[in-house]
Amino acid sequence: MASTASEAAQQSAYQVDALIAEDIDAYLDRHQHKSLLRFITCGSVDDGKSTLIGRLLYDSKMIFEDQLAALETDSKKVGTQGQEIDFALLVDGLAAEREQGITIDVAYRFFATEKRKFIVADTPGHEQYTRNMVTGASTADLAVILVDARKGILTQTRRHSYLAHLIGIRHIVLAVNKMDLVGYDQARFDAIVADYAAFAATIGITDFTALPISGFKGDNITAASPNTLWYTGPSLVAHLEAVEIDAEADQAKPFRLPVQWVNRPNLDFRGFAGLVATGTIRPGDPVRILPSGKTSTVARIVTLDGDLDQAVAGQSITLTLADEVDCSRGDVIAAADAPPQVADQFEATIIWMAEDEMLPGRSYWLKLGTQTATATVQAPKYQINVNTMEQLAAKTLDLNAIGVANLSTDKPLVFEPYADGHSSPNKALGGFILVDKLTNATVAAGMLHFALRRAQNVHWQPTDVSRETLAALKNQKPVVLWFTGLSGAGKSTIANIVEKKLVRMNRHTFLLDGDNVRHGLNRDLGFTDADRVENIRRVGEVAKLMTDAGLIVVTAFISPFRAERDMVRQMMRPGEFIEVHIDTSLEEAERRDVKGLYAKARAGQLANFTGIDSPYEPPEDPEIRIDTAQLTPEEAAELIIQRIIP
């Protein structure tokens, strides 16, 4: 059997060489029109993912002579296979990867056979780098789950299988690797397959292909192995060549074009450019622009190579419309009779990918296709145990945790449920990422389930008396004076003096003090990072309502995190948020220790105390900075009054 497969491969290679020699243009045209399969290799640590990809590159003749020579040299220096070639070195390019013999980052490699082209992502097995596995899986059509035949199914095997299925990969290959190290034992292979099948059924994987392989020795990689005569299925490459890609499923869905940019090269042309996410479009088709809901018809489908009579999912195009409608980046052009939904509150599955835990109530950038909005995530409804699929109670999500939570955005988003019963997921309008506003780091990936019913039931009620009218009655400009600083810095003292001075000037004010609001509005909150975030969010919402009433609002809160102070700033109109940093050194604040809190914190009697075991992030560019070492509280209050009252 092995010799037959080898002879067939040699014959195919001979035919290719002959075609190249006779008609290079025909060969290139044939190669260009091959289908492309994107797949990932994943699993636990040391299951042989990099070695397998290296073997695929080697056997598909995708290595140049100088690369092969370098590989042989590197294998002797830093390889893990003695004097033999270490195929993993073809993929593990980082110095840290070679030193430790592990995969850290996602490595993408291209190779091709006579039937198909491939892009494979080698993803790390360590739990610490699960976020990189999610990145690789986000564009994959198939997942090769590797299992070490000696170890069987491990936690990362389950985690990666669950994530692959969650992200929407429907083609799963269970590659039981290192069969050479267990003597090609069929009983061992069958036991692992049975164990995996039992787990797979619990997460919704009803079909997968199991193969006994050895990435190092090459068994069942490109041809059937004589060492596993008991296995009658295809080799790995044969299966990859034959598996059906779900591209047609996207074309069968309603038309969706997330607008990436407005193409306006001159006064006579205005088109809307983007990648067709799903469906088919033709000139004359009626379309709807969302979220505005405006309708029009397609006039032209423009590409670099000329106009098209039809465009399908996967093509990058520019549409021109018959009517002058308002449409910009982030809008979605959709089939008029089958538009997607629009909402600003959702339930979603969230995969947390940051070292720091998720802080419910903190605002993040949410990127959904070409749309960007500010999103606030609530405390998780539950966290998922990837080993048992149990739904566990959780107040937050840690690195690599998977949970379900509600989130809200500051504007309506055009969306579709990530999984809606189709064979392929709605990635463009259902899959999103969360980005930290301060660091621009991607902290989470997520999949939208559905819009919350309250998003459909709750609407803005117009009122006849405007905030401008209320402010005019008080003869003042609404503003929020946001005092921030360490405990004991003097925030409440100075804020109280400021309010008294404003009242003497017949100004309408209200003082929100950190201690006072915890007796009522925020009495249910503690002092964890998550509770501090929610504390400031609630106060920010109250302060916003008070500015709508035309008041001058004075607040005195430690508010230790820049992100939350910025969140409150974004709630207000430009110029209505004035950050006042009461700048006092930790040593001076601790020396004062009016309430005895620092002493308790130092003694271990008070946890999560700002400046001791919880961080304080001072303002980088406050509107007003008060140095309490230079000014008395009375002088500081007078300076603040002069800055806000002309």
C-alpha positions in Angstrom: 0.0 0.0 0.0 2.8 2.4 0.9 4.7 1.7 -2.3 1.6 2.2 -4.4 1.0 5.6 -2.8 4.6 6.5 -3.2 4.6 5.5 -6.9 1.4 7.6 -7.4 3.1 10.6 -5.8 6.2 10.2 -8.0 4.0 9.9 -11.1 2.1 13.1 -10.2 5.3 15.0 -9.6 6.6 13.8 -13.0 3.5 15.1 -14.7 3.8 18.5 -12.9 7.5 18.8 -14.0 6.5 18.0 -17.5 3.7 20.6 -17.5 6.1 23.2 -16.1 8.6 22.4 -18.9 6.0 22.5 -21.7 3.7 25.3 -20.7 4.6 27.4 -17.6 1.5 29.7 -18.1 -0.8 26.7 -18.0 0.9 25.5 -14.8 0.6 28.9 -13.2 -3.1 29.2 -14.2 -3.8 25.8 -12.8 -2.1 26.6 -9.6 -3.9 30.0 -9.3 -7.3 28.4 -9.4 -6.7 25.7 -6.8 -8.9 26.0 -3.8 -7.4 27.3 -0.5 -7.8 25.6 2.8 -6.9 27.4 6.0 -6.3 25.1 9.0 -4.7 25.2 12.4 -2.8 22.6 14.5 -3.5 22.8 18.2 -3.5 20.7 21.3 -1.4 20.4 24.4 2.3 21.1 25.0 4.7 18.8 23.2 2.0 17.0 21.2 4.1 17.6 18.1 2.3 20.4 16.3 5.4 22.2 14.9 7.0 18.9 14.0 3.9 17.9 12.0 3.9 21.2 10.0 7.6 20.9 9.4 7.1 17.4 8.0 4.3 18.7 5.8 6.5 21.4 4.4 9.4 19.0 3.9 7.3 16.3 2.2 5.5 18.9 -0.1 8.9 20.1 -1.3 8.4 23.6 0.1 11.9 23.9 1.5 14.7 25.4 -0.5 18.2 23.8 -0.5 19.7 26.6 1.7 16.8 26.2 4.2 17.4 22.5 4.3 21.1 22.9 4.9 20.4 25.5 7.7 17.8 23.1 9.2 20.2 20.2 9.3 22.8 22.5 11.0 20.3 23.9 13.5 19.0 20.4 14.3 22.4 19.4 15.5 22.8 22.6 17.5 19.4 23.2 19.2 17.3 20.3 17.9 15.5 17.8 20.2 15.9 14.8 17.9 19.5 13.9 18.4 21.4 13.9 15.1 18.2 13.6 13.0 16.3 16.5 11.4 14.1 18.4 13.9 11.2 19.5 11.7 9.8 21.8 14.4 12.6 24.2 13.8 11.1 25.1 10.4 8.2 26.7 12.3 9.5 27.7 15.7 11.3 30.9 14.6 11.5 32.8 17.9 14.7 32.4 19.9 12.7 31.7 23.0 10.9 28.9 21.1 14.1 27.2 20.0 15.6 27.5 23.5 12.6 26.0 25.2 11.5 23.7 22.5 7.9 25.1 22.6 5.7 27.3 20.4 4.8 30.7 21.8 3.5 32.8 18.9 1.3 31.8 16.0 3.3 30.8 12.9 1.7 30.8 9.5 3.1 28.7 6.7 2.0 28.2 3.1 2.4 24.9 1.2 0.6 23.3 -1.7 -0.1 20.0 -3.3 -1.3 19.2 -6.8 -4.9 19.4 -5.6 -5.1 22.3 -3.2 -3.2 25.2 -1.5 -2.9 25.5 2.2 -2.2 28.1 4.9 -1.5 26.4 8.2 -1.3 28.2 11.6 0.9 26.5 14.2 -0.6 27.6 17.5 0.9 27.2 21.0 -0.1 24.5 23.4 0.7 26.2 26.7 -2.3 27.5 28.5 -0.5 30.8 29.0 -0.7 31.3 25.2 -4.3 30.2 24.6 -5.1 33.7 23.3 -2.7 33.0 20.4 -4.5 29.8 19.6 -7.8 31.8 19.4 -6.1 34.2 17.0 -5.1 31.4 14.7 -8.4 29.7 14.8 -10.4 32.8 13.9 -9.7 32.4 10.2 -9.4 28.6 10.0 -11.7 26.2 8.1 -10.3 23.1 9.8 -8.6 22.2 13.0 -6.0 19.4 13.5 -6.2 18.5 17.2 -3.0 16.7 18.1 -2.8 14.2 20.9 0.4 12.5 22.2 -0.3 8.8 22.0 1.5 8.3 25.3 -0.5 10.9 27.2 -4.0 10.7 25.7 -6.6 13.5 26.1 -5.4 16.4 28.3 -6.9 19.6 29.5 -5.5 21.7 26.6 -6.9 19.1 24.2 -10.4 19.7 25.6 -9.8 23.5 25.8 -8.6 23.8 22.2 -11.4 21.5 20.9 -14.0 23.6 22.7 -12.6 26.8 21.4 -12.3 25.5 17.9 -16.0 24.4 18.0 -17.0 27.7 19.7 -15.4 29.8 17.0 -17.2 27.8 14.4 -14.7 25.4 12.9 -16.8 22.4 11.7 -14.0 20.2 10.3 -12.1 18.5 13.2 -9.2 16.1 12.7 -8.0 14.1 15.8 -4.4 13.3 15.0 -3.1 10.8 17.5 0.6 11.6 17.1 3.8 9.8 18.2 2.4 6.4 17.4 6.0 5.2 16.9 6.6 5.7 20.6 3.8 3.3 21.5 4.7 0.6 19.0 1.8 1.6 16.7 -0.6 0.0 19.1 -4.1 -0.1 17.7 -5.7 -0.6 21.1 -4.0 2.6 22.4 -5.3 4.5 19.4 -8.8 3.1 19.7 -8.9 4.0 23.5 -7.9 7.6 22.8 -10.5 8.0 20.0 -13.2 6.6 22.3 -12.2 9.0 25.1 -12.2 12.0 22.7 -15.5 11.0 21.2 -17.2 10.9 24.6 -15.9 14.4 25.4 -16.6 15.8 21.9 -20.3 14.8 22.2 -20.6 17.0 25.3 -19.5 20.1 23.5 -21.5 19.5 20.3 -18.8 18.0 18.1 -20.7 15.2 16.4 -18.3 14.3 13.6 -14.5 14.2 13.5 -11.8 12.3 11.6 -9.3 10.3 13.6 -5.8 9.4 12.2 -2.9 7.5 13.7 0.3 9.4 12.7 3.9 10.1 13.5 4.9 13.6 12.5 8.6 12.8 13.1 8.7 9.5 11.2 6.1 10.5 8.6 3.6 7.7 9.2 0.2 8.5 7.5 1.2 12.0 6.7 1.4 12.0 2.9 0.9 8.2 2.3 -0.4 5.2 4.1 2.1 3.7 6.6 3.1 0.0 6.6 3.3 0.3 10.3 -0.5 0.8 10.7 -2.0 -1.8 8.4 -5.0 -2.0 10.7 -5.8 1.6 9.7 -7.7 1.9 6.4 -8.5 5.6 6.3 -6.9 8.4 4.3 -3.5 10.0 5.1 -3.6 13.4 6.6 -2.7 15.2 3.3 -5.3 13.1 1.4 -7.9 14.2 3.9 -6.9 17.8 3.8 -7.1 17.7 0.0 -10.6 16.2 0.0 -12.4 18.0 2.8 -15.2 20.3 1.6 -14.8 24.0 2.3 -17.9 25.9 3.5 -17.4 28.8 1.0 -20.7 28.2 -0.7 -22.5 28.4 2.6 -21.5 32.1 2.9 -22.7 32.8 -0.6 -26.1 31.3 0.2 -26.7 33.8 3.1 -28.3 37.2 2.6 -26.0 39.9 1.2 -23.8 41.8 3.7 -21.1 44.4 3.0 -19.4 46.1 6.0 -18.2 49.4 4.6 -14.5 49.9 5.1 -14.1 53.3 3.5 -15.8 55.7 1.2 -14.1 55.9 -2.2 -14.3 59.5 -3.4 -11.5 60.1 -6.0 -13.3 63.0 -7.6 -16.6 64.9 -7.6 -18.2 62.5 -10.1 -17.6 59.3 -8.2 -18.7 58.1 -4.7 -18.5 54.5 -3.9 -18.5 52.3 -0.8 -15.6 49.8 -0.5 -15.4 46.7 1.5 -15.2 42.9 1.5 -18.4 41.0 0.8 -19.0 39.1 4.0 -21.9 36.9 2.8 -24.3 36.6 0.0 -24.4 37.7 -3.7 -25.0 41.1 -5.2 -25.8 42.4 -8.7 -26.5 45.8 -10.2 -30.1 46.7 -9.7 -30.5 44.8 -6.5 -32.3 46.7 -3.7 -30.2 47.3 -0.6 -30.6 48.8 2.9 -28.0 50.9 4.7 -27.7 50.2 8.4 -28.1 51.4 11.1 -29.9 54.3 9.4 -32.3 52.0 7.5 -32.1 54.1 4.3 -32.7 52.2 1.1 -31.4 52.4 -2.5 -30.4 50.1 -5.4 -27.0 49.1 -6.6 -25.8 51.0 -9.7 -22.4 49.5 -10.3 -20.0 46.9 -8.8 -16.6 48.4 -9.3 -13.2 46.6 -9.1 -9.6 47.4 -10.2 -10.1 45.1 -13.2 -13.4 46.7 -14.2 -17.1 46.5 -13.4 -18.7 43.1 -12.4 -22.1 41.7 -13.2 -22.0 39.9 -9.9 -20.0 39.8 -6.7 -20.0 37.0 -4.1 -18.8 36.5 -0.5 -15.0 36.8 -0.3 -14.6 39.5 -3.0 -13.4 43.0 -2.3 -15.5 45.5 -4.3 -16.8 49.1 -4.4 -20.5 49.6 -4.7 -22.1 52.7 -6.2 -25.7 53.4 -5.4 -28.5 54.9 -7.4 -29.4 57.4 -4.7 -27.4 59.9 -2.6 -27.7 58.3 0.8 -25.6 58.9 3.9 -23.2 56.0 4.3 -19.8 55.8 5.9 -17.2 53.5 7.4 -18.8 51.2 9.9 -22.2 51.1 8.2 -23.4 47.9 6.6 -25.0 47.6 3.1 -27.4 44.7 3.2 -30.1 43.0 1.2 -33.1 45.3 1.5 -35.6 42.4 2.2 -33.3 40.5 4.7 -31.4 43.1 6.8 -29.3 42.2 9.9 -30.3 43.4 13.3 -29.4 46.6 15.1 -29.0 46.9 18.9 -26.9 48.3 21.7 -27.3 45.6 24.3 -26.3 41.9 23.9 -25.5 38.6 25.5 -22.2 37.2 24.4 -19.6 34.5 25.0 -16.3 36.2 26.0 -12.8 34.6 25.8 -10.6 36.7 28.1 -7.1 37.0 26.7 -5.3 39.5 29.0 -3.1 38.9 32.0 -5.2 41.3 34.1 -8.7 40.1 35.0 -11.8 41.6 33.4 -13.2 44.5 35.3 -17.0 44.6 34.9 -18.2 48.1 34.4 -15.0 49.3 32.8 -15.4 50.6 29.2 -13.4 49.0 26.4 -13.3 49.6 22.6 -15.4 47.0 20.9 -14.5 46.2 17.3 -17.2 44.4 15.3 -16.2 44.1 11.6 -15.6 47.7 10.5 -17.6 49.1 13.5 -16.0 50.6 16.6 -17.9 51.5 19.8 -17.4 51.9 23.5 -18.6 48.8 25.3 -19.2 48.1 29.0 -19.3 44.4 30.1 -21.3 43.4 33.1 -20.3 40.7 35.6 -20.4 37.2 34.0 -23.6 35.2 34.2 -21.3 32.2 34.5 -17.9 30.8 33.5 -17.5 27.6 31.6 -15.4 24.7 32.9 -13.8 23.3 29.7 -13.2 19.9 31.3 -16.8 19.3 32.5 -18.8 22.0 30.6 -20.2 23.1 34.0 -21.5 26.6 34.3 -19.7 28.1 37.3 -20.5 31.2 39.2 -17.9 34.0 38.6 -17.6 37.7 39.4 -15.0 38.3 36.7 -12.9 36.4 34.1 -9.2 35.6 34.4 -6.7 34.9 31.6 -8.0 32.2 29.2 -11.3 32.0 31.0 -14.5 31.6 28.9 -17.8 33.0 30.2 -21.1 34.4 29.2 -22.0 38.0 30.0 -24.2 40.9 28.9 -22.6 44.0 27.4 -23.8 47.4 26.2 -22.5 49.8 23.7 -22.7 53.6 23.5 -24.3 53.4 20.0 -26.4 50.9 18.1 -24.4 48.2 16.2 -25.3 46.2 13.1 -25.0 42.6 14.1 -26.0 39.0 13.5 -25.8 36.1 16.0 -22.4 34.5 15.6 -24.0 31.0 15.4 -27.5 31.1 13.8 -28.0 27.6 12.6 -26.0 28.0 9.4 -23.1 25.6 8.6 -20.6 28.5 8.9 -20.6 31.3 11.6 -21.4 34.9 11.0 -17.8 36.1 11.8 -18.1 39.6 10.2 -21.1 40.7 12.1 -21.1 38.3 15.1 -17.5 38.0 16.2 -15.8 40.9 18.0 -12.8 41.9 20.0 -12.4 44.1 23.1 -9.5 46.5 23.2 -8.1 48.3 26.3 -8.6 52.1 25.8 -5.3 53.0 27.5 -2.9 50.4 26.2 -4.6 49.5 22.9 -4.0 45.8 23.8 -6.6 43.3 22.7 -8.0 41.9 25.9 -10.8 39.6 24.7 -12.5 37.9 21.8 -16.2 37.3 21.8 -19.3 36.0 19.9 -22.6 37.7 20.1 -25.6 35.5 20.9 -28.6 37.9 20.7 -29.9 41.4 21.4 -31.3 41.8 24.9 -35.0 42.3 24.9 -34.6 45.4 27.0 -32.7 47.0 24.1 -35.9 46.8 22.1 -38.2 47.9 24.9 -36.2 50.9 26.3 -36.0 54.0 24.2 -35.1 57.7 24.8 -38.1 59.6 25.8 -38.0 63.2 24.4 -38.5 66.0 26.9 -39.6 69.6 26.2 -37.4 71.3 28.8 -33.8 71.2 27.6 -30.6 71.1 29.7 -29.7 74.5 28.3 -33.0 75.9 29.6 -32.3 74.5 33.1 -28.8 75.9 33.1 -30.0 79.3 32.0 -32.5 79.4 34.8 -29.6 79.0 37.2 -27.5 81.5 35.3 -24.5 79.1 35.1 -22.7 76.6 33.0 -23.0 73.0 34.0 -19.7 71.4 34.9 -18.2 68.4 36.9 -15.3 69.2 39.2 -13.8 65.7 39.6 -11.4 65.6 42.6 -9.0 62.6 42.5 -6.1 61.7 44.7 -4.9 59.3 47.4 -6.9 58.7 50.6 -5.9 61.6 53.0 -4.8 63.9 50.2 -7.5 66.5 51.2 -10.1 65.9 48.4 -13.2 66.1 50.6 -11.8 69.1 52.6 -11.0 71.2 49.5 -14.2 70.1 47.7 -16.3 71.2 50.7 -14.7 74.6 50.7 -15.2 74.9 47.0 -18.9 74.2 47.3 -19.3 76.7 50.1 -17.6 79.4 48.1 -19.8 78.6 45.0 -23.0 78.8 47.1 -22.0 82.2 48.5 -21.8 83.2 44.8 -25.4 82.1 44.3 -24.3 79.1 42.2 -26.4 75.9 42.2 -24.2 73.0 43.3 -24.2 69.4 44.6 -21.3 67.6 46.3 -20.9 63.9 45.7 -18.5 62.5 48.3 -16.9 59.1 48.1 -17.8 58.1 51.6 -21.3 59.4 51.5 -22.4 57.6 48.4 -21.3 54.3 49.9 -24.0 54.7 52.6 -26.8 54.5 50.0 -26.3 54.4 46.2 -23.1 52.2 46.4 -23.6 50.5 49.7 -23.5 47.1 48.0 -20.0 47.6 46.6 -16.7 46.6 48.2 -13.1 47.7 47.4 -12.0 45.2 44.8 -10.8 46.5 41.5 -14.1 45.5 39.9 -16.1 47.2 42.7 -14.1 50.4 42.3 -14.9 50.4 38.6 -18.6 50.0 39.2 -18.5 52.6 42.0 -17.1 55.3 39.6 -19.4 54.2 36.8 -22.5 54.8 38.9 -21.2 58.1 40.2 -20.5 59.2 36.7 -24.0 58.4 35.6 -25.4 60.4 38.6 -23.1 63.3 37.8 -24.2 63.3 34.2 -27.9 63.6 35.3 -27.0 66.5 37.5 -25.3 68.3 34.7 -28.4 67.7 32.6 -30.2 69.6 35.4 -27.8 72.5 35.0 -25.9 71.9 38.3 -22.2 72.4 39.1 -21.3 69.0 40.4 -18.3 68.6 42.8 -17.1 65.1 43.4 -14.5 63.8 45.8 -13.4 60.2 45.0 -10.0 58.4 45.0 -11.1 57.0 41.6 -7.7 55.2 41.2 -7.9 54.2 37.6 -7.4 56.5 34.6 -9.7 54.3 32.5 -12.7 55.1 34.7 -12.0 58.8 35.0 -11.7 58.8 31.2 -15.0 56.9 31.0 -16.8 59.6 33.0 -15.2 62.3 30.9 -16.6 60.7 27.8 -20.1 60.8 29.4 -20.0 64.6 29.6 -20.1 67.2 26.9 -16.8 68.7 25.8 -15.5 71.1 28.4 -17.9 70.0 31.1 -15.5 67.6 32.9 -12.7 69.2 34.8 -10.2 66.8 36.4 -8.7 68.2 39.6 -5.7 66.2 40.9 -5.2 66.7 44.6 -1.5 65.8 44.4 -0.2 64.6 47.8 2.7 62.2 48.2 2.0 58.8 49.7 4.3 59.6 52.6 2.4 62.8 53.4 -1.0 61.2 53.1 0.1 58.3 55.3 1.6 60.8 57.8 -1.8 62.5 58.1 -3.8 59.3 58.2 -6.9 61.2 59.5 -9.1 58.0 59.6 -6.4 55.6 60.6 -6.8 53.6 57.4 -3.1 53.5 56.4 -2.2 52.0 59.8 -4.9 49.3 59.3 -3.7 48.6 55.8 -0.1 48.3 56.9 -1.2 45.9 59.7 -3.0 43.7 57.1 -6.4 44.5 58.6 -7.6 46.4 55.5 -7.3 44.8 52.1 -7.3 46.5 48.7 -6.2 49.8 50.1 -5.1 52.3 47.4 -1.4 53.1 47.7 -0.6 50.1 49.8 -1.8 46.9 48.1 -4.0 48.5 45.3 -2.6 50.8 42.7 -3.3 54.5 42.1 -2.9 55.8 38.6 -2.4 59.6 38.8 -3.7 61.9 36.0 -1.3 62.5 33.2 -2.8 65.8 32.1 -5.4 67.1 34.5 -7.1 70.4 33.9 -6.1 71.5 37.5 -3.3 70.2 39.7 -3.2 71.1 43.4 0.1 70.6 45.2 -1.0 70.4 48.8 2.6 70.8 49.9 2.5 74.4 48.5 -1.1 75.4 49.0 -3.5 75.4 52.0 -7.0 74.0 51.5 -8.4 77.6 51.4 -5.8 78.7 48.8 -6.5 75.6 46.7 -10.2 76.2 46.7 -9.8 79.8 45.7 -7.5 78.8 42.8 -10.1 76.2 41.6 -12.9 78.8 41.8 -10.8 81.3 39.7 -10.2 78.6 37.1 -13.9 77.8 36.6 -15.7 81.1 37.2 -14.7 83.9 34.8 
